[in-house]
């Protein structure tokens, strides 16, 4: 009797979702790390115009990132990080 490989699609999907969730969490943490010092500068009235725009760009990115639906993995259109 020949044994056949059985593909466990449910396990594969769970692993893919886990990987995607980890990526989203990592990207969100990176955005938070960029936003925090810029927000401090704004809060203390020390921000330059460039810093204010950079803060707005990172906040927009964070909102778009938060809206990413990981259940659609692997077909996710990740928002680009601000320049």
Residue, then its C-alpha position, 0 to 999 in steps of 0.5 A: x500500500x502506497x502512502x500519500x502525502x496529505x496536505x493539511x490546508x487548515x494548518x498551513x492557513x493557520x501558520x500563514x495567519x500567524x506569520x502575517x499577524x507577526x509581520x503586522x505587529x512588527x510593522x506597527x511597532x516600527x511605526x510607533x517607534x517612529x511616531x513617539x519622538x516626533x509626537x514628543x517634539x510636537x507636544x513640546x512645541x519643538x517640532x520643525x515643519x519637516x518633523x510635523x509632516x513626517x509625523x502626519x505621514x507616519x500616523x497615516x501609515x499606522x492607520x492604513x496598517x491597522x486596517x490591513x485584514x490579515x485574514x486575506x493572507x497571502x493576498x495583502x496589499x501592505x501600505x508603503x512605509x513613509x520615505 
